[in-house]
C-alpha cells in the first residue's frame, strides 16, 4: 500500500502558492535571516545592473576622450561592483544555511513525533517507504526550495522589473522590443506549471514505492534467499525503477521544452534590439556607450529570465512535497494522545490530567475457586507465607516484596468491578467493506483481579485483534473495556500503557543493545530489574554468553538472534515494568519444550501478581491460566477451566488435541533448540 494519494485531476488544479504558504509556521523562526538574505541578494543583483552604467560612462567618457587614467578608473569601478556582487551572494548563503537546516530538522522531528502518536490503524494503511520518502527526499526538496528557489524567485523577479525600467529609461523603443516575449512566456509558464506539478507528484509517489521495495527486500533478505526469489525481486525492482525513470524523463522533456522557449525568445528579442540599436548609432540617434550599456543590461537580465523555468520546476516539486508532507501531518491524532504523548503545548497552557486508575491492592488477590485443576502444579506461596524475592511487586505498590499473599475470594465489589472487563465489545477494521461482518462482535469477558485467563481460538478467530484493543492499539467500534472499573477510553494513553504491558507473538527488536530493548518496557527498573526480567524469560543464560552481555547490539529487528531468543527478550520487556495488567499473545510459540517448561515455571510467579490475558495454542500454555475463554467467530462462546472445557466443549477439545503443524506437540525438536 502506498497511502492515500490525491486524484491526478486534483493535482492539476491545486495552487502551488497555497500549498507553499502552509510552510510558514515552520519558516517563521527563520524569517529574519531569510529576509536579510533576500535583501543581500537584491543588492547583489543591483550591482549587476549598475555595471552596465559604469560601462556606459567608461565608453562615452575616458575611451571616447582617450583618457587612460579614466579607463583605469572605470575598470576599477567595474571590479569593485563585481566583487561586491559576489561577496553579497556568498554572505547570503552563509546567513541562511543554519536557520534553514534547523527548519528542515524541525519539520522532520514534527513528522516523526506525529507518526509516533498516530494510531496503529494509520500505519496499517501506509507503506513505510512512503513515510520514509516524506521524511527524507521531500524535506530535502523543501530545504532546497527555501534556501535557493524562494529567494531567487523574489530576487530575479525584482531584478527583471528594475532591469526593464532601466532599459525603458535608456531607450524606450528598444525596451519595448525586449518586452515583446513577456506575454507568450507567461502563457507558456502557466501551462507548464499544471503539467509539471502532476509529473512531479507522480515521481515522488513512485520514489516512495521504490523505497518500500528496497526496505522490504533488505528486511526480508533471508526469505528472498531462502526461496531463491532474488531474480523475481530484481524484476520487480527493475520494473518500478523503470517507471521512475520514465517519469523523470517526462519531467526532463517538459523542463527542456520550457527552457528552450524561454532562452530562444529573449535571444531573438536581444538580436532584434541589437540590429535596431546599431542602426540608431549609425544614424547618430544613439551613442555607442548607450548601446553598450543597453545591451549589457539586457544580457545581465538573461539569467533572471532563463532561470524562470528552473525555479518554477523547483517550486512545483516543493509544492507537491509540501502536499505529501501535510497529507500525513493532517491526519488527526486522538485528543488524549495529543495531550499525553509529546504534542507541543503553547506556553501558559496546561494539559488536564486524565482520570487515573485506582491503585487497588498491592498484591492482587487470587480467586481460589477459579483455579480448579487447570493450575495444578503452579507454584504459589502458602497462605500467609512470604513471597519469593524474585516475584516482582506491582508498580506503585506500597507493599514490601516479602508481604504476605492473601489467598481468598474478593468481596462483591471487587469481583464485579475490578480486574479486566470487556462488555459488548465489537470491532471492525476502518477499511473493511461496509457489508463485511465485524471481526469481534458482542464480546463479554471478565478477568478477575490477579487472575490469569487463557484465550483460545482457531486461526482467524480474532484473538490478536482482541488483545490489541486493551492497550488501545486499535479502538473498539462498540462496547467498552474497563480496568479496575475505569473505562480505558477515559484514560490518557500514556497512563494506560503504563498499566498494561504486551508481548506479541512476533517479537520486534530494535537496532540497539539487548539491555536497551528490554528496558523499553520499564526504564526505571535499573540493572537489578533487568536481570530479574531476563531470568523470568530464561534469557539470562544466552544474553550473558553474548560478546558484550546486555550491551551487545542485536542489529535491525534482532535478526542476529534466533526466533526463540527474540521471543524471550520480548517477554522480558513485557514483565520488567511490573505491570498491573499483562497481555501475552502466544509468547512461547518459538521455544523448545525444555526452555518452554523453564519459562513457564518462572512466569507463574509473575502471573501470581498481575491480571493477565494469555493467548494460547497449546495445552502447556493453557495450564498457566486459572480459567480459559474460547473465542469462536468473533464471540466468547465458553469460559471455564481447562479440564472443564475439555469435557464439555467439543470445539475446545478439538483445538487442544489437534497436532501442532501436522505433528504431535514437541515432536522432532532437540533439547535446547529454539525454532528459527
RALIN-V531234 format. One record per residue. N is the residue number from 1. RES is the residue in one small letter. D_FIRST is the distance of its C-alpha to the first C-alpha in whole Angstrom. Layout:
((N:RES:D_FIRST) (N:RES:D_FIRST))
This chain:
((1:x:0) (2:x:4) (3:x:6) (4:x:9) (5:x:11) (6:x:14) (7:x:16) (8:x:18) (9:x:21) (10:x:20) (11:x:20) (12:x:23) (13:x:25) (14:x:24) (15:x:27) (16:x:26) (17:x:29) (18:x:28) (19:x:25) (20:x:27) (21:x:29) (22:x:27) (23:x:27) (24:x:31) (25:x:31) (26:x:29) (27:x:32) (28:x:35) (29:x:36) (30:x:36) (31:x:38) (32:x:41) (33:x:41) (34:x:39) (35:x:41) (36:x:44) (37:x:42) (38:x:42) (39:x:46) (40:x:46) (41:x:44) (42:x:46) (43:x:49) (44:x:49) (45:x:48) (46:x:51) (47:x:53) (48:x:52) (49:x:53) (50:x:56) (51:x:57) (52:x:58) (53:x:60) (54:x:62) (55:x:62) (56:x:64) (57:x:66) (58:x:67) (59:x:67) (60:x:70) (61:x:71) (62:x:72) (63:x:71) (64:x:73) (65:x:76) (66:x:76) (67:x:76) (68:x:74) (69:x:74) (70:x:72) (71:x:69) (72:x:69) (73:x:68) (74:x:66) (75:x:64) (76:x:64) (77:x:62) (78:x:60) (79:x:59) (80:x:59) (81:x:56) (82:x:54) (83:x:54) (84:x:53) (85:x:50) (86:x:49) (87:x:49) (88:x:48) (89:x:45) (90:x:45) (91:x:45) (92:x:43) (93:x:40) (94:x:41) (95:x:42) (96:x:38) (97:x:36) (98:x:36) (99:x:35) (100:x:32) (101:x:31) (102:x:32) (103:x:30) (104:x:27) (105:x:27) (106:x:27) (107:x:24) (108:x:22) (109:x:24) (110:x:23) (111:x:20) (112:x:20) (113:x:22) (114:x:20) (115:x:17) (116:x:19) (117:x:20) (118:x:17) (119:x:17) (120:x:15) (121:x:13) (122:x:12) (123:x:10) (124:x:9) (125:x:7) (126:x:6) (127:x:5) (128:x:9) (129:x:10) (130:x:9) (131:x:11) (132:x:14) (133:x:14) (134:x:15) (135:x:17) (136:x:19) (137:x:19) (138:x:19) (139:x:22) (140:x:24) (141:x:24) (142:x:25) (143:x:28) (144:x:29) (145:x:29) (146:x:31) (147:x:33) (148:x:34) (149:x:33) (150:x:33) (151:x:37) (152:x:38) (153:x:37) (154:x:39) (155:x:42) (156:x:42) (157:x:42) (158:x:45) (159:x:46) (160:x:46) (161:x:48) (162:x:51) (163:x:51) (164:x:52) (165:x:54) (166:x:56) (167:x:56) (168:x:57) (169:x:60) (170:x:61) (171:x:61) (172:x:60) (173:x:60) (174:x:58) (175:x:56) (176:x:55) (177:x:54) (178:x:52) (179:x:50) (180:x:50) (181:x:46) (182:x:45) (183:x:44) (184:x:42) (185:x:40) (186:x:39) (187:x:38) (188:x:36) (189:x:34) (190:x:33) (191:x:32) (192:x:30) (193:x:28) (194:x:27) (195:x:26) (196:x:25) (197:x:23) (198:x:20) (199:x:20) (200:x:20) (201:x:17) (202:x:15) (203:x:16) (204:x:15) (205:x:11) (206:x:12) (207:x:13) (208:x:10) (209:x:9) (210:x:12) (211:x:12) (212:x:9) (213:x:11) (214:x:14) (215:x:14) (216:x:12) (217:x:15) (218:x:18) (219:x:17) (220:x:17) (221:x:20) (222:x:22) (223:x:20) (224:x:20) (225:x:24) (226:x:25) (227:x:23) (228:x:24) (229:x:21) (230:x:21) (231:x:22) (232:x:19) (233:x:17) (234:x:19) (235:x:19) (236:x:15) (237:x:16) (238:x:19) (239:x:17) (240:x:14) (241:x:17) (242:x:19) (243:x:17) (244:x:17) (245:x:21) (246:x:21) (247:x:20) (248:x:22) (249:x:25) (250:x:25) (251:x:25) (252:x:28) (253:x:30) (254:x:29) (255:x:30) (256:x:33) (257:x:34) (258:x:35) (259:x:36) (260:x:39) (261:x:40) (262:x:40) (263:x:42) (264:x:44) (265:x:45) (266:x:47) (267:x:49) (268:x:50) (269:x:51) (270:x:53) (271:x:55) (272:x:56) (273:x:57) (274:x:59) (275:x:61) (276:x:62) (277:x:63) (278:x:65) (279:x:67) (280:x:67) (281:x:68) (282:x:71) (283:x:72) (284:x:73) (285:x:70) (286:x:68) (287:x:69) (288:x:67) (289:x:66) (290:x:64) (291:x:62) (292:x:61) (293:x:60) (294:x:58) (295:x:57) (296:x:56) (297:x:54) (298:x:52) (299:x:51) (300:x:50) (301:x:48) (302:x:46) (303:x:43) (304:x:42) (305:x:42) (306:x:40) (307:x:38) (308:x:36) (309:x:34) (310:x:33) (311:x:33) (312:x:31) (313:x:28) (314:x:28) (315:x:28) (316:x:25) (317:x:23) (318:x:24) (319:x:23) (320:x:20) (321:x:19) (322:x:21) (323:x:18) (324:x:15) (325:x:17) (326:x:18) (327:x:15) (328:x:15) (329:x:18) (330:x:19) (331:x:17) (332:x:20) (333:x:21) (334:x:23) (335:x:27) (336:x:28) (337:x:25) (338:x:26) (339:x:30) (340:x:30) (341:x:27) (342:x:28) (343:x:27) (344:x:30) (345:x:33) (346:x:36) (347:x:39) (348:x:41) (349:x:39) (350:x:39) (351:x:36) (352:x:37) (353:x:37) (354:x:36) (355:x:38) (356:x:38) (357:x:38) (358:x:42) (359:x:43) (360:x:45) (361:x:47) (362:x:47) (363:x:46) (364:x:45) (365:x:47) (366:x:47) (367:x:47) (368:x:50) (369:x:50) (370:x:46) (371:x:46) (372:x:48) (373:x:48) (374:x:44) (375:x:45) (376:x:48) (377:x:48) (378:x:46) (379:x:48) (380:x:49) (381:x:52) (382:x:55) (383:x:56) (384:x:57) (385:x:57) (386:x:55) (387:x:51) (388:x:50) (389:x:50) (390:x:46) (391:x:45) (392:x:43) (393:x:44) (394:x:41) (395:x:40) (396:x:43) (397:x:45) (398:x:49) (399:x:50) (400:x:51) (401:x:50) (402:x:53) (403:x:53) (404:x:54) (405:x:51) (406:x:53) (407:x:52) (408:x:53) (409:x:51) (410:x:50) (411:x:51) (412:x:50) (413:x:48) (414:x:46) (415:x:46) (416:x:44) (417:x:42) (418:x:42) (419:x:39) (420:x:35) (421:x:35) (422:x:33) (423:x:34) (424:x:32) (425:x:29) (426:x:26) (427:x:22) (428:x:19) (429:x:16) (430:x:15) (431:x:12) (432:x:15) (433:x:17) (434:x:20) (435:x:22) (436:x:21) (437:x:23) (438:x:22) (439:x:21) (440:x:25) (441:x:28) (442:x:31) (443:x:31) (444:x:34) (445:x:35) (446:x:37) (447:x:38) (448:x:41) (449:x:42) (450:x:42) (451:x:41) (452:x:38) (453:x:36) (454:x:34) (455:x:31) (456:x:31) (457:x:29) (458:x:28) (459:x:24) (460:x:22) (461:x:25) (462:x:23) (463:x:25) (464:x:22) (465:x:21) (466:x:24) (467:x:25) (468:x:22) (469:x:24) (470:x:27) (471:x:25) (472:x:23) (473:x:20) (474:x:19) (475:x:22) (476:x:24) (477:x:24) (478:x:27) (479:x:30) (480:x:31) (481:x:31) (482:x:34) (483:x:35) (484:x:39) (485:x:39) (486:x:37) (487:x:34) (488:x:31) (489:x:30) (490:x:33) (491:x:32) (492:x:31) (493:x:27) (494:x:29) (495:x:32) (496:x:30) (497:x:29) (498:x:32) (499:x:33) (500:x:31) (501:x:30) (502:x:27) (503:x:26) (504:x:23) (505:x:24) (506:x:21) (507:x:23) (508:x:21) (509:x:24) (510:x:23) (511:x:25) (512:x:28) (513:x:32) (514:x:32) (515:x:34) (516:x:32) (517:x:29) (518:x:31) (519:x:33) (520:x:29) (521:x:30) (522:x:34) (523:x:35) (524:x:38) (525:x:39) (526:x:41) (527:x:42) (528:x:44) (529:x:41) (530:x:38) (531:x:41) (532:x:41) (533:x:38) (534:x:38) (535:x:41) (536:x:39) (537:x:36) (538:x:39) (539:x:37) (540:x:40) (541:x:41) (542:x:38) (543:x:37) (544:x:41) (545:x:41) (546:x:38) (547:x:40) (548:x:40) (549:x:39) (550:x:37) (551:x:37) (552:x:35) (553:x:31) (554:x:29) (555:x:26) (556:x:23) (557:x:21) (558:x:25) (559:x:25) (560:x:28) (561:x:29) (562:x:29) (563:x:27) (564:x:30) (565:x:31) (566:x:28) (567:x:28) (568:x:32) (569:x:31) (570:x:28) (571:x:31) (572:x:33) (573:x:31) (574:x:31) (575:x:34) (576:x:36) (577:x:35) (578:x:38) (579:x:35) (580:x:37) (581:x:34) (582:x:32) (583:x:29) (584:x:29) (585:x:26) (586:x:28) (587:x:29) (588:x:31) (589:x:29) (590:x:29) (591:x:33) (592:x:36) (593:x:39) (594:x:41) (595:x:39) (596:x:37) (597:x:41) (598:x:42) (599:x:38) (600:x:39) (601:x:43) (602:x:42) (603:x:39) (604:x:42) (605:x:43) (606:x:40) (607:x:39) (608:x:43) (609:x:42) (610:x:39) (611:x:37) (612:x:35) (613:x:32) (614:x:32) (615:x:29) (616:x:31) (617:x:31) (618:x:34) (619:x:38) (620:x:39) (621:x:36) (622:x:37) (623:x:41) (624:x:39) (625:x:39) (626:x:42) (627:x:40) (628:x:37) (629:x:35) (630:x:34) (631:x:30) (632:x:30) (633:x:28) (634:x:27) (635:x:30) (636:x:33) (637:x:35) (638:x:38) (639:x:39) (640:x:42) (641:x:43) (642:x:42) (643:x:45) (644:x:45) (645:x:42) (646:x:43) (647:x:46) (648:x:45) (649:x:41) (650:x:40) (651:x:37) (652:x:37) (653:x:40) (654:x:37) (655:x:35) (656:x:37) (657:x:39) (658:x:36) (659:x:36) (660:x:33) (661:x:31) (662:x:34) (663:x:36) (664:x:39) (665:x:37) (666:x:38) (667:x:39) (668:x:39) (669:x:38) (670:x:41) (671:x:42) (672:x:40) (673:x:37) (674:x:33) (675:x:31) (676:x:28))
